Amino acid sequence: MLAIRIALSDPQKTEARLEHLEDHRRYLRSGRVDVLQSGPIDDGVGAVTGGLVVAEVGSLDDMHAFSAGDPFVINGVYNRVNVFEWKPTIGNSR
């Protein structure tokens, strides 16, 4: 199944974001789930306000578990994390 994670950043955690960025990137590339796309969400004027992950997972529980291990989640960079099953209707099919 495809799942998405939409995570919103704590605006008070800018320094923590920079401190844990490389660990966060390594984690997303770790292969624990099959991350298809990932990247920051910004406010249109350059401030990062969160991140989006699209992944192939066995279940939503897998995506929740993966998300819980993310250094940005562990260190409070993200203050709100939502996980959803995604069923694309337009675009390339898998």
mmCIF file as gemmi writes it, N, C-alpha and C atoms, coordinates in Angstrom:
data_model
loop_
_atom_site.group_PDB
_atom_site.id
_atom_site.type_symbol
_atom_site.label_atom_id
_atom_site.label_alt_id
_atom_site.label_comp_id
_atom_site.label_asym_id
_atom_site.label_entity_id
_atom_site.label_seq_id
_atom_site.pdbx_PDB_ins_code
_atom_site.Cartn_x
_atom_site.Cartn_y
_atom_site.Cartn_z
_atom_site.occupancy
_atom_site.B_iso_or_equiv
_atom_site.pdbx_formal_charge
_atom_site.auth_seq_id
_atom_site.auth_asym_id
_atom_site.pdbx_PDB_model_num
ATOM 1 N N . MET Axp A 1 ? 0.834 -1.174 0 1 0 ? 1 A 1
ATOM 2 C CA . MET Axp A 1 ? 0 0 0 1 0 ? 1 A 1
ATOM 3 C C . MET Axp A 1 ? 0.879 1.237 0 1 0 ? 1 A 1
ATOM 4 N N . LEU Axp A 2 ? 0.332 2.319 -0.512 1 0 ? 2 A 1
ATOM 5 C CA . LEU Axp A 2 ? 1.027 3.602 -0.437 1 0 ? 2 A 1
ATOM 6 C C . LEU Axp A 2 ? 0.538 4.357 0.79 1 0 ? 2 A 1
ATOM 7 N N . ALA Axp A 3 ? 1.47 4.977 1.466 1 0 ? 3 A 1
ATOM 8 C CA . ALA Axp A 3 ? 1.137 5.789 2.632 1 0 ? 3 A 1
ATOM 9 C C . ALA Axp A 3 ? 1.866 7.114 2.527 1 0 ? 3 A 1
ATOM 10 N N . ILE Axp A 4 ? 1.259 8.126 3.112 1 0 ? 4 A 1
ATOM 11 C CA . ILE Axp A 4 ? 1.922 9.425 3.196 1 0 ? 4 A 1
ATOM 12 C C . ILE Axp A 4 ? 2.034 9.826 4.661 1 0 ? 4 A 1
ATOM 13 N N . ARG Axp A 5 ? 3.108 10.538 4.934 1 0 ? 5 A 1
ATOM 14 C CA . ARG Axp A 5 ? 3.268 11.157 6.248 1 0 ? 5 A 1
ATOM 15 C C . ARG Axp A 5 ? 3.407 12.649 6.023 1 0 ? 5 A 1
ATOM 16 N N . ILE Axp A 6 ? 2.555 13.402 6.673 1 0 ? 6 A 1
ATOM 17 C CA . ILE Axp A 6 ? 2.646 14.859 6.65 1 0 ? 6 A 1
ATOM 18 C C . ILE Axp A 6 ? 3.031 15.281 8.063 1 0 ? 6 A 1
ATOM 19 N N . ALA Axp A 7 ? 4.188 15.908 8.175 1 0 ? 7 A 1
ATOM 20 C CA . ALA Axp A 7 ? 4.69 16.315 9.488 1 0 ? 7 A 1
ATOM 21 C C . ALA Axp A 7 ? 4.891 17.823 9.497 1 0 ? 7 A 1
ATOM 22 N N . LEU Axp A 8 ? 4.443 18.456 10.559 1 0 ? 8 A 1
ATOM 23 C CA . LEU Axp A 8 ? 4.598 19.899 10.707 1 0 ? 8 A 1
ATOM 24 C C . LEU Axp A 8 ? 5.644 20.191 11.768 1 0 ? 8 A 1
ATOM 25 N N . SER Axp A 9 ? 6.467 21.186 11.488 1 0 ? 9 A 1
ATOM 26 C CA . SER Axp A 9 ? 7.59 21.517 12.36 1 0 ? 9 A 1
ATOM 27 C C . SER Axp A 9 ? 7.187 22.44 13.497 1 0 ? 9 A 1
ATOM 28 N N . ASP Axp A 10 ? 7.871 22.258 14.618 1 0 ? 10 A 1
ATOM 29 C CA . ASP Axp A 10 ? 7.769 23.186 15.738 1 0 ? 10 A 1
ATOM 30 C C . ASP Axp A 10 ? 8.632 24.393 15.388 1 0 ? 10 A 1
ATOM 31 N N . PRO Axp A 11 ? 8.058 25.581 15.261 1 0 ? 11 A 1
ATOM 32 C CA . PRO Axp A 11 ? 8.851 26.747 14.858 1 0 ? 11 A 1
ATOM 33 C C . PRO Axp A 11 ? 9.946 27.108 15.857 1 0 ? 11 A 1
ATOM 34 N N . GLN Axp A 12 ? 9.868 26.591 17.069 1 0 ? 12 A 1
ATOM 35 C CA . GLN Axp A 12 ? 10.896 26.855 18.075 1 0 ? 12 A 1
ATOM 36 C C . GLN Axp A 12 ? 12.078 25.893 17.969 1 0 ? 12 A 1
ATOM 37 N N . LYS Axp A 13 ? 12.028 24.946 17.028 1 0 ? 13 A 1
ATOM 38 C CA . LYS Axp A 13 ? 13.052 23.903 16.927 1 0 ? 13 A 1
ATOM 39 C C . LYS Axp A 13 ? 13.954 24.067 15.706 1 0 ? 13 A 1
ATOM 40 N N . THR Axp A 14 ? 14.187 25.287 15.264 1 0 ? 14 A 1
ATOM 41 C CA . THR Axp A 14 ? 15.027 25.53 14.089 1 0 ? 14 A 1
ATOM 42 C C . THR Axp A 14 ? 16.432 24.984 14.284 1 0 ? 14 A 1
ATOM 43 N N . GLU Axp A 15 ? 17.015 25.212 15.448 1 0 ? 15 A 1
ATOM 44 C CA . GLU Axp A 15 ? 18.37 24.71 15.708 1 0 ? 15 A 1
ATOM 45 C C . GLU Axp A 15 ? 18.394 23.19 15.739 1 0 ? 15 A 1
ATOM 46 N N . ALA Axp A 16 ? 17.384 22.569 16.341 1 0 ? 16 A 1
ATOM 47 C CA . ALA Axp A 16 ? 17.314 21.109 16.382 1 0 ? 16 A 1
ATOM 48 C C . ALA Axp A 16 ? 17.17 20.544 14.973 1 0 ? 16 A 1
ATOM 49 N N . ARG Axp A 17 ? 16.425 21.231 14.104 1 0 ? 17 A 1
ATOM 50 C CA . ARG Axp A 17 ? 16.288 20.79 12.714 1 0 ? 17 A 1
ATOM 51 C C . ARG Axp A 17 ? 17.66 20.715 12.062 1 0 ? 17 A 1
ATOM 52 N N . LEU Axp A 18 ? 18.445 21.76 12.199 1 0 ? 18 A 1
ATOM 53 C CA . LEU Axp A 18 ? 19.781 21.775 11.598 1 0 ? 18 A 1
ATOM 54 C C . LEU Axp A 18 ? 20.676 20.712 12.222 1 0 ? 18 A 1
ATOM 55 N N . GLU Axp A 19 ? 20.586 20.55 13.521 1 0 ? 19 A 1
ATOM 56 C CA . GLU Axp A 19 ? 21.422 19.584 14.235 1 0 ? 19 A 1
ATOM 57 C C . GLU Axp A 19 ? 21.142 18.148 13.798 1 0 ? 19 A 1
ATOM 58 N N . HIS Axp A 20 ? 19.887 17.811 13.532 1 0 ? 20 A 1
ATOM 59 C CA . HIS Axp A 20 ? 19.496 16.429 13.245 1 0 ? 20 A 1
ATOM 60 C C . HIS Axp A 20 ? 19.189 16.174 11.769 1 0 ? 20 A 1
ATOM 61 N N . LEU Axp A 21 ? 19.432 17.15 10.903 1 0 ? 21 A 1
ATOM 62 C CA . LEU Axp A 21 ? 19.063 17.022 9.49 1 0 ? 21 A 1
ATOM 63 C C . LEU Axp A 21 ? 19.731 15.834 8.807 1 0 ? 21 A 1
ATOM 64 N N . GLU Axp A 22 ? 21.03 15.666 8.979 1 0 ? 22 A 1
ATOM 65 C CA . GLU Axp A 22 ? 21.72 14.56 8.296 1 0 ? 22 A 1
ATOM 66 C C . GLU Axp A 22 ? 21.256 13.207 8.823 1 0 ? 22 A 1
ATOM 67 N N . ASP Axp A 23 ? 21.028 13.094 10.14 1 0 ? 23 A 1
ATOM 68 C CA . ASP Axp A 23 ? 20.496 11.845 10.699 1 0 ? 23 A 1
ATOM 69 C C . ASP Axp A 23 ? 19.102 11.559 10.144 1 0 ? 23 A 1
ATOM 70 N N . HIS Axp A 24 ? 18.284 12.585 10.027 1 0 ? 24 A 1
ATOM 71 C CA . HIS Axp A 24 ? 16.94 12.459 9.449 1 0 ? 24 A 1
ATOM 72 C C . HIS Axp A 24 ? 17.028 11.951 8.008 1 0 ? 24 A 1
ATOM 73 N N . ARG Axp A 25 ? 17.906 12.545 7.218 1 0 ? 25 A 1
ATOM 74 C CA . ARG Axp A 25 ? 18.059 12.118 5.817 1 0 ? 25 A 1
ATOM 75 C C . ARG Axp A 25 ? 18.55 10.676 5.726 1 0 ? 25 A 1
ATOM 76 N N . ARG Axp A 26 ? 19.526 10.313 6.561 1 0 ? 26 A 1
ATOM 77 C CA . ARG Axp A 26 ? 20.023 8.928 6.564 1 0 ? 26 A 1
ATOM 78 C C . ARG Axp A 26 ? 18.897 7.961 6.934 1 0 ? 26 A 1
ATOM 79 N N . TYR Axp A 27 ? 18.1 8.346 7.906 1 0 ? 27 A 1
ATOM 80 C CA . TYR Axp A 27 ? 17 7.488 8.335 1 0 ? 27 A 1
ATOM 81 C C . TYR Axp A 27 ? 16.009 7.266 7.194 1 0 ? 27 A 1
ATOM 82 N N . LEU Axp A 28 ? 15.654 8.322 6.489 1 0 ? 28 A 1
ATOM 83 C CA . LEU Axp A 28 ? 14.711 8.185 5.375 1 0 ? 28 A 1
ATOM 84 C C . LEU Axp A 28 ? 15.269 7.294 4.274 1 0 ? 28 A 1
ATOM 85 N N . ARG Axp A 29 ? 16.586 7.247 4.131 1 0 ? 29 A 1
ATOM 86 C CA . ARG Axp A 29 ? 17.237 6.406 3.108 1 0 ? 29 A 1
ATOM 87 C C . ARG Axp A 29 ? 17.606 5.017 3.631 1 0 ? 29 A 1
ATOM 88 N N . SER Axp A 30 ? 17.257 4.705 4.862 1 0 ? 30 A 1
ATOM 89 C CA . SER Axp A 30 ? 17.728 3.485 5.524 1 0 ? 30 A 1
ATOM 90 C C . SER Axp A 30 ? 17.147 2.196 4.955 1 0 ? 30 A 1
ATOM 91 N N . GLY Axp A 31 ? 16.046 2.272 4.232 1 0 ? 31 A 1
ATOM 92 C CA . GLY Axp A 31 ? 15.423 1.075 3.696 1 0 ? 31 A 1
ATOM 93 C C . GLY Axp A 31 ? 14.439 0.406 4.647 1 0 ? 31 A 1
ATOM 94 N N . ARG Axp A 32 ? 14.187 0.997 5.798 1 0 ? 32 A 1
ATOM 95 C CA . ARG Axp A 32 ? 13.212 0.416 6.736 1 0 ? 32 A 1
ATOM 96 C C . ARG Axp A 32 ? 11.824 0.348 6.101 1 0 ? 32 A 1
ATOM 97 N N . VAL Axp A 33 ? 11.495 1.338 5.294 1 0 ? 33 A 1
ATOM 98 C CA . VAL Axp A 33 ? 10.342 1.287 4.397 1 0 ? 33 A 1
ATOM 99 C C . VAL Axp A 33 ? 10.829 1.791 3.042 1 0 ? 33 A 1
ATOM 100 N N . ASP Axp A 34 ? 10.053 1.526 2.01 1 0 ? 34 A 1
ATOM 101 C CA . ASP Axp A 34 ? 10.424 1.938 0.655 1 0 ? 34 A 1
ATOM 102 C C . ASP Axp A 34 ? 9.935 3.369 0.412 1 0 ? 34 A 1
ATOM 103 N N . VAL Axp A 35 ? 10.794 4.345 0.74 1 0 ? 35 A 1
ATOM 104 C CA . VAL Axp A 35 ? 10.443 5.75 0.549 1 0 ? 35 A 1
ATOM 105 C C . VAL Axp A 35 ? 10.524 6.069 -0.942 1 0 ? 35 A 1
ATOM 106 N N . LEU Axp A 36 ? 9.413 6.506 -1.516 1 0 ? 36 A 1
ATOM 107 C CA . LEU Axp A 36 ? 9.348 6.829 -2.938 1 0 ? 36 A 1
ATOM 108 C C . LEU Axp A 36 ? 9.668 8.295 -3.19 1 0 ? 36 A 1
ATOM 109 N N . GLN Axp A 37 ? 9.176 9.152 -2.325 1 0 ? 37 A 1
ATOM 110 C CA . GLN Axp A 37 ? 9.422 10.592 -2.423 1 0 ? 37 A 1
ATOM 111 C C . GLN Axp A 37 ? 9.458 11.153 -1.012 1 0 ? 37 A 1
ATOM 112 N N . SER Axp A 38 ? 10.266 12.178 -0.842 1 0 ? 38 A 1
ATOM 113 C CA . SER Axp A 38 ? 10.329 12.854 0.446 1 0 ? 38 A 1
ATOM 114 C C . SER Axp A 38 ? 10.865 14.253 0.229 1 0 ? 38 A 1
ATOM 115 N N . GLY Axp A 39 ? 10.401 15.183 1.02 1 0 ? 39 A 1
ATOM 116 C CA . GLY Axp A 39 ? 10.94 16.529 0.917 1 0 ? 39 A 1
ATOM 117 C C . GLY Axp A 39 ? 10.251 17.49 1.854 1 0 ? 39 A 1
ATOM 118 N N . PRO Axp A 40 ? 10.868 18.661 1.996 1 0 ? 40 A 1
ATOM 119 C CA . PRO Axp A 40 ? 10.325 19.659 2.911 1 0 ? 40 A 1
ATOM 120 C C . PRO Axp A 40 ? 9.086 20.35 2.346 1 0 ? 40 A 1
ATOM 121 N N . ILE Axp A 41 ? 8.284 20.838 3.251 1 0 ? 41 A 1
ATOM 122 C CA . ILE Axp A 41 ? 7.151 21.704 2.937 1 0 ? 41 A 1
ATOM 123 C C . ILE Axp A 41 ? 7.566 23.093 3.396 1 0 ? 41 A 1
ATOM 124 N N . ASP Axp A 42 ? 7.364 24.094 2.54 1 0 ? 42 A 1
ATOM 125 C CA . ASP Axp A 42 ? 7.691 25.449 3.008 1 0 ? 42 A 1
ATOM 126 C C . ASP Axp A 42 ? 6.496 26.375 2.857 1 0 ? 42 A 1
ATOM 127 N N . ASP Axp A 43 ? 6.624 27.542 3.434 1 0 ? 43 A 1
ATOM 128 C CA . ASP Axp A 43 ? 5.504 28.486 3.499 1 0 ? 43 A 1
ATOM 129 C C . ASP Axp A 43 ? 5.4 29.407 2.291 1 0 ? 43 A 1
ATOM 130 N N . GLY Axp A 44 ? 6.195 29.158 1.266 1 0 ? 44 A 1
ATOM 131 C CA . GLY Axp A 44 ? 6.15 29.981 0.062 1 0 ? 44 A 1
ATOM 132 C C . GLY Axp A 44 ? 7.104 31.15 0.083 1 0 ? 44 A 1
ATOM 133 N N . VAL Axp A 45 ? 7.672 31.434 1.231 1 0 ? 45 A 1
ATOM 134 C CA . VAL Axp A 45 ? 8.678 32.499 1.321 1 0 ? 45 A 1
ATOM 135 C C . VAL Axp A 45 ? 9.997 31.958 1.867 1 0 ? 45 A 1
ATOM 136 N N . GLY Axp A 46 ? 10.146 30.622 1.833 1 0 ? 46 A 1
ATOM 137 C CA . GLY Axp A 46 ? 11.425 30.015 2.161 1 0 ? 46 A 1
ATOM 138 C C . GLY Axp A 46 ? 11.562 29.395 3.532 1 0 ? 46 A 1
ATOM 139 N N . ALA Axp A 47 ? 10.588 29.553 4.406 1 0 ? 47 A 1
ATOM 140 C CA . ALA Axp A 47 ? 10.68 28.94 5.73 1 0 ? 47 A 1
ATOM 141 C C . ALA Axp A 47 ? 10.133 27.514 5.674 1 0 ? 47 A 1
ATOM 142 N N . VAL Axp A 48 ? 10.923 26.547 6.126 1 0 ? 48 A 1
ATOM 143 C CA . VAL Axp A 48 ? 10.483 25.158 6.153 1 0 ? 48 A 1
ATOM 144 C C . VAL Axp A 48 ? 9.477 24.996 7.285 1 0 ? 48 A 1
ATOM 145 N N . THR Axp A 49 ? 8.314 24.456 6.944 1 0 ? 49 A 1
ATOM 146 C CA . THR Axp A 49 ? 7.262 24.289 7.945 1 0 ? 49 A 1
ATOM 147 C C . THR Axp A 49 ? 6.914 22.829 8.199 1 0 ? 49 A 1
ATOM 148 N N . GLY Axp A 50 ? 7.61 21.915 7.541 1 0 ? 50 A 1
ATOM 149 C CA . GLY Axp A 50 ? 7.34 20.504 7.754 1 0 ? 50 A 1
ATOM 150 C C . GLY Axp A 50 ? 7.928 19.663 6.65 1 0 ? 50 A 1
ATOM 151 N N . GLY Axp A 51 ? 7.408 18.443 6.531 1 0 ? 51 A 1
ATOM 152 C CA . GLY Axp A 51 ? 7.905 17.534 5.514 1 0 ? 51 A 1
ATOM 153 C C . GLY Axp A 51 ? 6.843 16.536 5.104 1 0 ? 51 A 1
ATOM 154 N N . LEU Axp A 52 ? 7.021 15.991 3.905 1 0 ? 52 A 1
ATOM 155 C CA . LEU Axp A 52 ? 6.113 15.005 3.337 1 0 ? 52 A 1
ATOM 156 C C . LEU Axp A 52 ? 6.914 13.782 2.934 1 0 ? 52 A 1
ATOM 157 N N . VAL Axp A 53 ? 6.395 12.607 3.251 1 0 ? 53 A 1
ATOM 158 C CA . VAL Axp A 53 ? 6.997 11.344 2.827 1 0 ? 53 A 1
ATOM 159 C C . VAL Axp A 53 ? 5.908 10.522 2.153 1 0 ? 53 A 1
ATOM 160 N N . VAL Axp A 54 ? 6.226 9.962 0.99 1 0 ? 54 A 1
ATOM 161 C CA . VAL Axp A 54 ? 5.373 8.992 0.309 1 0 ? 54 A 1
ATOM 162 C C . VAL Axp A 54 ? 6.148 7.685 0.306 1 0 ? 54 A 1
ATOM 163 N N . ALA Axp A 55 ? 5.541 6.61 0.809 1 0 ? 55 A 1
ATOM 164 C CA . ALA Axp A 55 ? 6.262 5.342 0.924 1 0 ? 55 A 1
ATOM 165 C C . ALA Axp A 55 ? 5.358 4.165 0.602 1 0 ? 55 A 1
ATOM 166 N N . GLU Axp A 56 ? 5.985 3.1 0.131 1 0 ? 56 A 1
ATOM 167 C CA . GLU Axp A 56 ? 5.324 1.811 -0.047 1 0 ? 56 A 1
ATOM 168 C C . GLU Axp A 56 ? 5.525 1.054 1.263 1 0 ? 56 A 1
ATOM 169 N N . VAL Axp A 57 ? 4.417 0.654 1.894 1 0 ? 57 A 1
ATOM 170 C CA . VAL Axp A 57 ? 4.489 -0.029 3.186 1 0 ? 57 A 1
ATOM 171 C C . VAL Axp A 57 ? 3.529 -1.214 3.198 1 0 ? 57 A 1
ATOM 172 N N . GLY Axp A 58 ? 3.749 -2.117 4.135 1 0 ? 58 A 1
ATOM 173 C CA . GLY Axp A 58 ? 2.841 -3.245 4.282 1 0 ? 58 A 1
ATOM 174 C C . GLY Axp A 58 ? 1.531 -2.859 4.938 1 0 ? 58 A 1
ATOM 175 N N . SER Axp A 59 ? 1.605 -1.873 5.834 1 0 ? 59 A 1
ATOM 176 C CA . SER Axp A 59 ? 0.42 -1.428 6.57 1 0 ? 59 A 1
ATOM 177 C C . SER Axp A 59 ? 0.665 -0.026 7.112 1 0 ? 59 A 1
ATOM 178 N N . LEU Axp A 60 ? -0.402 0.617 7.542 1 0 ? 60 A 1
ATOM 179 C CA . LEU Axp A 60 ? -0.24 1.928 8.177 1 0 ? 60 A 1
ATOM 180 C C . LEU Axp A 60 ? 0.552 1.815 9.476 1 0 ? 60 A 1
ATOM 181 N N . ASP Axp A 61 ? 0.437 0.666 10.156 1 0 ? 61 A 1
ATOM 182 C CA . ASP Axp A 61 ? 1.245 0.459 11.362 1 0 ? 61 A 1
ATOM 183 C C . ASP Axp A 61 ? 2.734 0.533 11.034 1 0 ? 61 A 1
ATOM 184 N N . ASP Axp A 62 ? 3.126 0.004 9.865 1 0 ? 62 A 1
ATOM 185 C CA . ASP Axp A 62 ? 4.53 0.086 9.443 1 0 ? 62 A 1
ATOM 186 C C . ASP Axp A 62 ? 4.963 1.541 9.28 1 0 ? 62 A 1
ATOM 187 N N . MET Axp A 63 ? 4.098 2.355 8.694 1 0 ? 63 A 1
ATOM 188 C CA . MET Axp A 63 ? 4.435 3.768 8.494 1 0 ? 63 A 1
ATOM 189 C C . MET Axp A 63 ? 4.49 4.501 9.831 1 0 ? 63 A 1
ATOM 190 N N . HIS Axp A 64 ? 3.575 4.183 10.73 1 0 ? 64 A 1
ATOM 191 C CA . HIS Axp A 64 ? 3.607 4.795 12.063 1 0 ? 64 A 1
ATOM 192 C C . HIS Axp A 64 ? 4.897 4.421 12.794 1 0 ? 64 A 1
ATOM 193 N N . ALA Axp A 65 ? 5.283 3.144 12.722 1 0 ? 65 A 1
ATOM 194 C CA . ALA Axp A 65 ? 6.506 2.698 13.392 1 0 ? 65 A 1
ATOM 195 C C . ALA Axp A 65 ? 7.73 3.367 12.779 1 0 ? 65 A 1
ATOM 196 N N . PHE Axp A 66 ? 7.764 3.448 11.458 1 0 ? 66 A 1
ATOM 197 C CA . PHE Axp A 66 ? 8.871 4.118 10.779 1 0 ? 66 A 1
ATOM 198 C C . PHE Axp A 66 ? 8.948 5.574 11.214 1 0 ? 66 A 1
ATOM 199 N N . SER Axp A 67 ? 7.825 6.232 11.236 1 0 ? 67 A 1
ATOM 200 C CA . SER Axp A 67 ? 7.787 7.638 11.619 1 0 ? 67 A 1
ATOM 201 C C . SER Axp A 67 ? 8.286 7.834 13.048 1 0 ? 67 A 1
ATOM 202 N N . ALA Axp A 68 ? 7.907 6.94 13.943 1 0 ? 68 A 1
ATOM 203 C CA . ALA Axp A 68 ? 8.304 7.067 15.35 1 0 ? 68 A 1
ATOM 204 C C . ALA Axp A 68 ? 9.818 7.008 15.533 1 0 ? 68 A 1
ATOM 205 N N . GLY Axp A 69 ? 10.526 6.342 14.617 1 0 ? 69 A 1
ATOM 206 C CA . GLY Axp A 69 ? 11.977 6.232 14.712 1 0 ? 69 A 1
ATOM 207 C C . GLY Axp A 69 ? 12.745 7.354 14.047 1 0 ? 69 A 1
ATOM 208 N N . ASP Axp A 70 ? 12.056 8.259 13.383 1 0 ? 70 A 1
ATOM 209 C CA . ASP Axp A 70 ? 12.699 9.37 12.671 1 0 ? 70 A 1
ATOM 210 C C . ASP Axp A 70 ? 13.339 10.325 13.683 1 0 ? 70 A 1
ATOM 211 N N . PRO Axp A 71 ? 14.612 10.661 13.499 1 0 ? 71 A 1
ATOM 212 C CA . PRO Axp A 71 ? 15.265 11.601 14.413 1 0 ? 71 A 1
ATOM 213 C C . PRO Axp A 71 ? 14.529 12.93 14.575 1 0 ? 71 A 1
ATOM 214 N N . PHE Axp A 72 ? 13.84 13.398 13.547 1 0 ? 72 A 1
ATOM 215 C CA . PHE Axp A 72 ? 13.072 14.633 13.687 1 0 ? 72 A 1
ATOM 216 C C . PHE Axp A 72 ? 11.89 14.446 14.641 1 0 ? 72 A 1
ATOM 217 N N . VAL Axp A 73 ? 11.295 13.267 14.648 1 0 ? 73 A 1
ATOM 218 C CA . VAL Axp A 73 ? 10.199 12.982 15.571 1 0 ? 73 A 1
ATOM 219 C C . VAL Axp A 73 ? 10.758 12.794 16.983 1 0 ? 73 A 1
ATOM 220 N N . ILE Axp A 74 ? 11.799 11.994 17.098 1 0 ? 74 A 1
ATOM 221 C CA . ILE Axp A 74 ? 12.401 11.707 18.404 1 0 ? 74 A 1
ATOM 222 C C . ILE Axp A 74 ? 12.859 12.98 19.103 1 0 ? 74 A 1
ATOM 223 N N . ASN Axp A 75 ? 13.414 13.918 18.337 1 0 ? 75 A 1
ATOM 224 C CA . ASN Axp A 75 ? 13.985 15.134 18.915 1 0 ? 75 A 1
ATOM 225 C C . ASN Axp A 75 ? 13.051 16.341 18.885 1 0 ? 75 A 1
ATOM 226 N N . GLY Axp A 76 ? 11.77 16.113 18.579 1 0 ? 76 A 1
ATOM 227 C CA . GLY Axp A 76 ? 10.776 17.168 18.687 1 0 ? 76 A 1
ATOM 228 C C . GLY Axp A 76 ? 10.792 18.217 17.593 1 0 ? 76 A 1
ATOM 229 N N . VAL Axp A 77 ? 11.531 17.96 16.501 1 0 ? 77 A 1
ATOM 230 C CA . VAL Axp A 77 ? 11.518 18.914 15.383 1 0 ? 77 A 1
ATOM 231 C C . VAL Axp A 77 ? 10.108 18.993 14.812 1 0 ? 77 A 1
ATOM 232 N N . TYR Axp A 78 ? 9.464 17.823 14.683 1 0 ? 78 A 1
ATOM 233 C CA . TYR Axp A 78 ? 8.071 17.795 14.244 1 0 ? 78 A 1
ATOM 234 C C . TYR Axp A 78 ? 7.18 17.797 15.478 1 0 ? 78 A 1
ATOM 235 N N . ASN Axp A 79 ? 6.213 18.693 15.506 1 0 ? 79 A 1
ATOM 236 C CA . ASN Axp A 79 ? 5.283 18.719 16.631 1 0 ? 79 A 1
ATOM 237 C C . ASN Axp A 79 ? 3.908 18.164 16.267 1 0 ? 79 A 1
ATOM 238 N N . ARG Axp A 80 ? 3.729 17.833 14.997 1 0 ? 80 A 1
ATOM 239 C CA . ARG Axp A 80 ? 2.477 17.214 14.558 1 0 ? 80 A 1
ATOM 240 C C . ARG Axp A 80 ? 2.795 16.286 13.399 1 0 ? 80 A 1
ATOM 241 N N . VAL Axp A 81 ? 2.395 15.028 13.523 1 0 ? 81 A 1
ATOM 242 C CA . VAL Axp A 81 ? 2.669 14.02 12.499 1 0 ? 81 A 1
ATOM 243 C C . VAL Axp A 81 ? 1.37 13.281 12.195 1 0 ? 81 A 1
ATOM 244 N N . ASN Axp A 82 ? 1.018 13.229 10.919 1 0 ? 82 A 1
ATOM 245 C CA . ASN Axp A 82 ? -0.167 12.495 10.475 1 0 ? 82 A 1
ATOM 246 C C . ASN Axp A 82 ? 0.242 11.493 9.408 1 0 ? 82 A 1
ATOM 247 N N . VAL Axp A 83 ? -0.332 10.3 9.495 1 0 ? 83 A 1
ATOM 248 C CA . VAL Axp A 83 ? -0.066 9.225 8.542 1 0 ? 83 A 1
ATOM 249 C C . VAL Axp A 83 ? -1.403 8.798 7.943 1 0 ? 83 A 1
ATOM 250 N N . PHE Axp A 84 ? -1.405 8.635 6.622 1 0 ? 84 A 1
ATOM 251 C CA . PHE Axp A 84 ? -2.624 8.257 5.91 1 0 ? 84 A 1
ATOM 252 C C . PHE Axp A 84 ? -2.295 7.245 4.818 1 0 ? 84 A 1
ATOM 253 N N . GLU Axp A 85 ? -3.249 6.369 4.512 1 0 ? 85 A 1
ATOM 254 C CA . GLU Axp A 85 ? -3.144 5.575 3.291 1 0 ? 85 A 1
ATOM 255 C C . GLU Axp A 85 ? -3.437 6.518 2.133 1 0 ? 85 A 1
ATOM 256 N N . TRP Axp A 86 ? -2.718 6.32 1.034 1 0 ? 86 A 1
ATOM 257 C CA . TRP Axp A 86 ? -2.907 7.181 -0.124 1 0 ? 86 A 1
ATOM 258 C C . TRP Axp A 86 ? -3.262 6.319 -1.321 1 0 ? 86 A 1
ATOM 259 N N . LYS Axp A 87 ? -4.306 6.701 -2.034 1 0 ? 87 A 1
ATOM 260 C CA . LYS Axp A 87 ? -4.757 5.996 -3.231 1 0 ? 87 A 1
ATOM 261 C C . LYS Axp A 87 ? -4.752 6.983 -4.389 1 0 ? 87 A 1
ATOM 262 N N . PRO Axp A 88 ? -3.61 7.098 -5.078 1 0 ? 88 A 1
ATOM 263 C CA . PRO Axp A 88 ? -3.539 8.065 -6.172 1 0 ? 88 A 1
ATOM 264 C C . PRO Axp A 88 ? -4.509 7.694 -7.293 1 0 ? 88 A 1
ATOM 265 N N . THR Axp A 89 ? -5.102 8.708 -7.886 1 0 ? 89 A 1
ATOM 266 C CA . THR Axp A 89 ? -6.044 8.483 -8.982 1 0 ? 89 A 1
ATOM 267 C C . THR Axp A 89 ? -5.577 9.1 -10.292 1 0 ? 89 A 1
ATOM 268 N N . ILE Axp A 90 ? -4.607 9.981 -10.229 1 0 ? 90 A 1
ATOM 269 C CA . ILE Axp A 90 ? -4.053 10.609 -11.428 1 0 ? 90 A 1
ATOM 270 C C . ILE Axp A 90 ? -2.54 10.491 -11.357 1 0 ? 90 A 1
ATOM 271 N N . GLY Axp A 91 ? -1.911 10.143 -12.475 1 0 ? 91 A 1
ATOM 272 C CA . GLY Axp A 91 ? -0.456 10.031 -12.504 1 0 ? 91 A 1
ATOM 273 C C . GLY Axp A 91 ? -0.03 8.612 -12.82 1 0 ? 91 A 1
ATOM 274 N N . ASN Axp A 92 ? 1.247 8.348 -12.63 1 0 ? 92 A 1
ATOM 275 C CA . ASN Axp A 92 ? 1.804 7.029 -12.909 1 0 ? 92 A 1
ATOM 276 C C . ASN Axp A 92 ? 1.267 6.018 -11.917 1 0 ? 92 A 1
ATOM 277 N N . SER Axp A 93 ? 0.844 4.863 -12.397 1 0 ? 93 A 1
ATOM 278 C CA . SER Axp A 93 ? 0.362 3.815 -11.499 1 0 ? 93 A 1
ATOM 279 C C . SER Axp A 93 ? 1.511 2.888 -11.143 1 0 ? 93 A 1
ATOM 280 N N . ARG Axp A 94 ? 1.425 2.295 -9.984 1 0 ? 94 A 1
ATOM 281 C CA . ARG Axp A 94 ? 2.422 1.323 -9.515 1 0 ? 94 A 1
ATOM 282 C C . ARG Axp A 94 ? 1.811 -0.044 -9.543 1 0 ? 94 A 1
